[in-house]
Amino acid sequence: MELTKKRWGILIASCFINLCIGSMYAWSVFAGPMAKYLSQLTGTTLTAGALAIVFTVTNSVGPITMITGGKINDTFGPQKVIFVGGLLFGGGMILSGFATGLGFLVFAYGIVTGLGIGMVYGCTISNSIKLFPDKRGFVGGITTACYGFSAVIVPPVANILISNLGVTAAFKIIGATFLIIVCVCSFFIDKCPAGFIPEGWTPPASQGNKLNQNDKDWKGMLKSPIFYPMALILLCGAFYGLMCSALASPIAQGMIGMSVAAATTVVSILALFSTGGRVIAGYASDKIGRINTLTVAFVLAIIGLICLYFSGQGDVTRFYIGIIIVGVSFGAFMAVFPGLTADRFGTKHNSVNYGIMFIGFAISGYFGPTVMKNVYAADHSYRRAFLIAAVLCVIGFALTFVYRYVYKKVTAINISDSITSKN
């Protein structure tokens, strides 16, 4: 009874933590000013696109600590992992304020901050999912929504700090503030006991079986054929979202001709609708199913990317429509996958399992911004990158049907094995 009530307080603390670590989605606001600062400091011309490698590394290293921290979380609980992760996350941002070159910035923000984010994010998401087996989609949506909503709050604050104090001071102030918040909130996070079932809730027969019988560790997950279409779906779904998030401000300025202030607003709008998409998709996935929600998300993504492809100088309305649709659809993948992973492989080892599943996200975190940067270098335009992303979304759409086929096969085999063992 006590934990059934207390879990809501743990969820709130997790949301505040995710609100802090999600600030990486506001990277494009820092990229331009930091490129200018480092260019003046080193005498070497750097562009915001050249600094995309920092965002790429941040996303790429996260699964390392999601997996290792997830193992510790599954064994000892999330409190210590989140505290250490908060030190790394905030410390990395503070160190970024002392950067004297691109290499230093990659180390500080890319590696240190990225490792911290991975430790924290893996714990807050998986622990919340375990605490709410009755509301997995909704809770996955809420916790990931707070992660995304950070990019609504941080850009205007960062813009004010950068304008008045400089980009290095902005890194230090925001980093110190978030370090304190994450570390303090970590003391309010308790470990979910194994097999926890909220008072007053009876698991449906199918979910009850999953809760008790189908918990797989990472080895069992990798042996399951359903893992591979799932990982590829996440890769395709994350590619376009991370591509746009990393360079939203430069895209708005270079392709549409927006001012710096207006481009900062684009970053916030992208994040705002991504946040809304997470909440809506999380709730919808509890009602219509996880994979059906992802199928719809791919259709929306294709529409949004086509809108962006046909946007040009001064075409603000079409550009905003594209950004909004991209944000909503991208949010769906972030919201649905924690619950989907728990549905398929159980909650016992979910921290590690979701960390491994998240490798698909990390791969997209590398290739998304890299493709965008290389396309711009070759074409002096971002347009072709939107077509590449749209093609991946078409592939992802097809993979949702592959997933359905494989899932039916796996389910049929499991039922057959169960009947055989009983006989």
C-alpha positions in Angstrom: 0.0 0.0 0.0 2.8 2.4 1.0 4.8 1.9 -2.2 1.6 2.2 -4.3 1.2 5.7 -3.1 4.9 6.6 -2.7 5.6 5.6 -6.4 4.0 8.9 -7.5 6.5 10.9 -5.5 9.3 8.8 -7.1 7.9 9.5 -10.5 7.8 13.2 -9.9 11.5 13.2 -8.7 12.4 11.2 -11.8 10.6 13.7 -14.0 12.6 16.6 -12.5 15.8 14.7 -13.1 14.9 14.0 -16.7 14.0 17.6 -17.1 17.6 18.5 -16.3 19.5 15.8 -18.4 17.3 16.5 -21.4 19.1 19.8 -21.9 21.3 18.0 -24.5 18.5 18.5 -27.0 19.2 22.2 -26.7 22.7 21.7 -28.1 22.1 23.6 -31.3 21.5 26.8 -29.3 25.1 26.5 -27.9 26.7 25.3 -31.1 26.8 28.5 -33.0 28.1 30.8 -30.2 30.6 28.1 -29.1 31.8 27.7 -32.7 32.3 31.5 -32.8 34.1 31.5 -29.4 36.5 28.7 -30.3 37.2 30.2 -33.7 38.3 33.5 -32.1 40.2 31.6 -29.4 42.1 29.2 -31.7 42.3 31.3 -34.9 40.8 28.3 -36.8 37.4 28.8 -38.4 34.7 26.5 -36.9 31.1 26.3 -37.8 28.0 25.0 -35.9 28.0 22.1 -38.3 31.6 21.2 -37.3 30.6 21.1 -33.7 27.8 18.5 -34.5 30.4 15.9 -33.6 30.0 16.9 -29.9 26.3 16.1 -30.0 27.0 12.9 -31.9 29.5 11.7 -29.2 27.0 12.7 -26.4 24.4 10.4 -27.9 26.8 7.6 -28.8 28.4 7.1 -25.4 25.1 7.0 -23.5 24.3 3.3 -23.9 27.7 2.4 -22.3 26.6 3.7 -18.9 23.0 2.8 -19.5 24.1 -0.8 -19.7 26.8 -0.7 -16.9 24.7 1.6 -14.7 21.7 -0.5 -15.5 23.4 -3.6 -14.1 24.2 -1.7 -10.9 20.7 -0.4 -10.8 19.1 -3.8 -11.1 21.4 -5.1 -8.3 21.6 -2.2 -5.8 19.0 0.3 -6.8 19.0 3.6 -8.8 19.8 6.1 -6.1 23.6 5.8 -6.2 23.7 5.5 -9.9 21.7 8.6 -10.5 23.8 10.6 -8.0 27.1 9.6 -9.7 25.5 10.2 -13.1 24.4 13.7 -12.0 28.0 14.5 -11.0 29.2 13.5 -14.4 26.4 15.2 -16.3 26.7 18.5 -14.5 30.5 18.3 -14.2 30.8 17.8 -17.9 28.7 20.9 -18.7 30.8 22.9 -16.3 34.0 21.6 -17.9 32.6 22.6 -21.3 32.7 26.2 -20.1 36.5 25.9 -19.8 36.9 24.4 -23.3 39.9 25.8 -25.3 39.4 23.7 -28.4 37.1 21.2 -30.2 38.9 18.2 -28.7 38.4 19.5 -25.1 34.7 20.2 -25.9 34.2 16.7 -27.3 35.7 15.2 -24.1 33.8 17.5 -21.7 30.4 17.7 -23.2 30.5 14.7 -25.5 32.1 12.0 -23.3 31.7 13.2 -19.6 28.2 14.7 -20.0 27.1 11.9 -22.3 28.2 9.2 -19.9 26.3 11.0 -17.1 23.2 11.2 -19.1 23.3 7.5 -19.9 23.6 6.5 -16.2 20.8 8.8 -15.1 18.3 8.2 -18.0 18.5 4.5 -17.9 17.7 4.4 -14.2 14.8 6.9 -14.1 13.1 5.3 -17.1 13.5 1.6 -16.1 12.7 2.2 -12.5 9.5 4.1 -13.3 8.4 1.5 -15.7 8.8 -1.2 -13.0 6.8 0.9 -10.5 3.9 1.3 -12.9 3.3 -2.1 -14.6 -0.4 -0.9 -14.8 0.5 2.2 -16.8 3.7 1.4 -18.7 2.9 3.5 -21.8 1.7 6.5 -19.9 4.7 6.5 -17.5 7.1 6.0 -20.3 5.5 8.9 -22.1 5.6 11.2 -19.0 9.2 10.5 -18.0 10.5 10.8 -21.6 8.3 13.9 -22.1 10.1 15.7 -19.3 13.4 14.6 -20.9 12.3 16.3 -24.1 10.6 19.3 -22.4 14.0 20.5 -21.2 14.7 21.7 -24.7 11.7 24.0 -24.4 12.9 25.6 -21.2 16.7 25.6 -21.7 17.1 27.4 -25.1 15.5 30.8 -24.0 17.4 30.7 -20.7 20.6 29.7 -22.4 20.1 32.4 -25.1 19.7 35.1 -22.4 22.8 33.9 -20.5 24.9 33.7 -23.8 23.8 37.2 -24.8 24.6 38.7 -21.5 27.5 36.7 -20.0 28.9 34.6 -22.9 28.6 31.0 -23.9 31.2 29.7 -21.5 29.4 31.2 -18.5 26.2 29.8 -19.8 27.7 26.3 -19.7 29.0 26.7 -16.2 25.8 28.2 -14.7 23.4 25.7 -16.3 25.8 22.8 -15.5 26.1 23.7 -11.8 22.3 24.3 -11.4 21.5 20.9 -13.0 24.2 19.1 -11.1 22.6 20.2 -7.8 19.0 19.4 -8.9 19.9 15.9 -10.1 22.0 14.9 -7.1 19.4 16.2 -4.6 16.5 14.5 -6.4 18.4 11.2 -6.5 17.8 10.8 -2.7 14.0 10.6 -3.4 14.4 7.6 -5.8 13.8 4.2 -4.3 14.4 0.9 -5.9 11.3 -1.0 -7.1 11.1 -4.4 -5.5 11.0 -7.5 -7.7 7.5 -8.5 -8.8 5.9 -5.4 -7.5 2.1 -5.2 -8.3 0.2 -2.0 -7.2 -2.6 -2.5 -4.8 -6.0 -2.8 -6.4 -4.6 -3.8 -9.8 -4.8 -7.3 -11.2 -2.6 -7.9 -14.3 -4.4 -9.2 -17.4 -3.7 -12.9 -18.0 -1.3 -12.2 -20.8 0.6 -9.5 -18.9 0.6 -11.6 -15.8 2.5 -14.3 -17.7 5.0 -11.7 -18.9 5.5 -10.3 -15.4 6.3 -13.7 -13.9 7.6 -16.0 -16.6 9.2 -14.2 -19.5 11.9 -12.1 -17.8 14.9 -12.4 -20.1 18.4 -11.1 -19.4 20.4 -9.5 -22.1 21.7 -12.8 -23.5 18.1 -14.1 -23.7 17.0 -10.9 -25.3 19.7 -11.1 -28.0 18.7 -14.7 -28.7 15.1 -13.6 -29.3 14.4 -12.9 -33.0 12.0 -10.1 -32.0 14.9 -8.0 -30.7 16.3 -7.3 -34.1 13.3 -5.7 -35.8 12.7 -3.7 -32.6 16.3 -2.3 -32.6 16.1 -1.4 -36.3 12.7 0.3 -35.8 14.2 2.4 -33.0 17.2 3.2 -35.2 15.0 4.4 -38.1 12.7 6.3 -35.8 15.5 8.1 -33.9 17.6 9.0 -37.0 15.5 11.9 -38.3 14.6 13.2 -34.9 18.2 13.5 -33.7 19.3 14.8 -37.1 16.8 17.7 -36.7 17.4 18.2 -33.0 21.2 18.6 -33.4 21.0 21.2 -36.1 17.5 22.8 -35.7 18.9 26.3 -35.2 21.4 26.3 -38.1 18.8 24.7 -40.4 16.3 27.4 -39.6 18.9 30.2 -40.1 20.5 28.7 -43.3 17.5 27.2 -45.1 14.7 29.5 -44.1 16.6 32.7 -43.3 15.5 33.1 -39.7 17.3 35.3 -37.2 19.2 33.7 -34.3 16.3 34.5 -31.9 13.7 33.0 -34.2 15.9 29.9 -34.8 16.1 29.5 -31.0 12.3 29.5 -30.9 12.3 26.7 -33.5 14.4 24.5 -31.1 11.9 25.1 -28.4 8.9 24.4 -30.7 10.5 21.1 -31.9 11.1 20.1 -28.3 7.6 21.2 -27.2 5.8 19.1 -29.8 8.2 16.2 -29.1 7.2 16.4 -25.5 3.5 16.4 -26.4 4.1 13.5 -28.8 5.6 11.5 -25.9 2.6 12.0 -23.6 0.1 11.3 -26.4 1.9 8.3 -27.8 2.5 6.8 -24.3 -1.2 7.0 -23.5 -2.2 5.8 -27.0 0.1 2.8 -26.8 -1.7 1.6 -23.7 -5.0 1.8 -25.6 -4.2 0.8 -29.2 -0.9 -1.1 -28.7 2.8 -0.1 -28.9 3.5 -1.2 -32.4 0.4 0.3 -33.9 1.4 3.6 -32.3 4.9 3.4 -33.9 3.4 2.6 -37.3 1.4 5.8 -37.1 4.5 7.7 -36.0 6.4 6.6 -39.1 3.6 7.9 -41.4 3.6 11.2 -39.6 7.4 11.4 -39.8 7.4 10.9 -43.6 4.8 13.7 -44.0 6.8 16.1 -41.7 10.1 15.4 -43.6 8.5 16.0 -46.9 7.3 19.4 -45.6 10.8 20.2 -44.6 12.2 19.1 -47.9 10.0 21.5 -49.8 10.6 24.5 -47.4 12.8 27.3 -48.7 13.9 30.8 -47.9 11.1 32.7 -46.2 8.8 29.6 -46.3 8.2 29.8 -42.5 4.7 28.3 -42.4 5.6 25.1 -44.2 8.8 24.8 -42.2 7.0 25.1 -38.9 4.4 22.5 -40.0 7.2 20.1 -40.8 9.1 20.8 -37.5 5.9 20.3 -35.5 5.0 17.0 -37.2 8.6 15.7 -36.9 8.6 16.6 -33.2 5.4 14.8 -32.4 6.4 11.7 -34.3 9.9 11.6 -32.9 8.5 11.8 -29.4 6.4 8.7 -30.0 9.5 6.5 -30.3 11.0 7.9 -27.1 7.8 7.2 -25.2 6.9 3.8 -26.5 10.2 1.9 -26.5 10.7 1.7 -22.7 7.3 0.0 -22.3 7.7 -2.1 -25.4 11.1 -3.4 -24.2 9.5 -4.3 -20.8 6.5 -5.9 -22.5 8.7 -8.2 -24.7 11.5 -9.1 -22.3 10.1 -8.5 -18.8 11.0 -5.9 -16.1 13.6 -7.8 -14.0 16.5 -7.0 -16.3 14.9 -4.0 -18.0 17.6 -1.5 -17.1 20.3 -3.4 -18.9 18.0 -4.6 -21.7 16.8 -1.1 -22.5 20.4 0.1 -22.4 21.2 -2.4 -25.1 18.1 -1.6 -27.1 19.2 2.1 -26.9 22.2 1.3 -29.0 20.0 1.7 -32.0 19.3 5.3 -30.7 23.0 5.9 -30.3 23.8 4.7 -33.8 21.3 7.2 -35.1 22.8 9.8 -32.8 26.0 9.4 -34.7 24.8 9.0 -38.3 21.9 11.5 -38.1 23.9 14.7 -37.5 26.8 13.3 -39.5 24.7 12.8 -42.6 23.2 16.2 -42.2 26.6 17.8 -41.9 28.0 15.9 -44.9 25.0 16.7 -47.1 25.4 20.4 -46.3 29.1 20.3 -47.0 28.5 18.7 -50.4 25.3 20.5 -51.5 25.4 23.7 -49.5 21.8 22.7 -48.6 20.2 20.5 -46.0 17.4 19.3 -48.3 18.8 15.9 -49.4 19.2 14.9 -45.8 15.5 15.1 -45.3 15.0 12.7 -48.3 17.5 10.2 -46.8 15.6 10.4 -43.5 12.3 9.9 -45.2 13.6 6.8 -46.9 14.6 5.4 -43.5 11.2 6.1 -42.2 9.6 4.1 -45.1 11.9 1.2 -44.1 11.0 1.6 -40.5 7.3 1.6 -41.4 7.8 -1.8 -43.2 9.7 -3.1 -40.2 6.7 -2.6 -38.0 5.0 -5.3 -40.1 8.0 -7.5 -39.9 7.8 -7.1 -36.1 4.2 -8.2 -36.1 5.0 -11.3 -38.2 8.0 -12.3 -36.0 6.0 -11.7 -32.8 3.2 -14.0 -34.0 5.8 -16.7 -34.8 7.5 -16.3 -31.4 4.2 -16.3 -29.5 3.0 -19.4 -31.3 6.3 -21.2 -30.5 6.1 -20.2 -26.8 2.5 -21.4 -26.6 3.4 -24.7 -28.2 6.4 -25.2 -25.8 4.2 -24.4 -22.8 1.6 -27.0 -23.8 4.3 -29.6 -24.5 6.0 -29.0 -21.1 2.6 -29.3 -19.3 2.0 -32.6 -21.0 
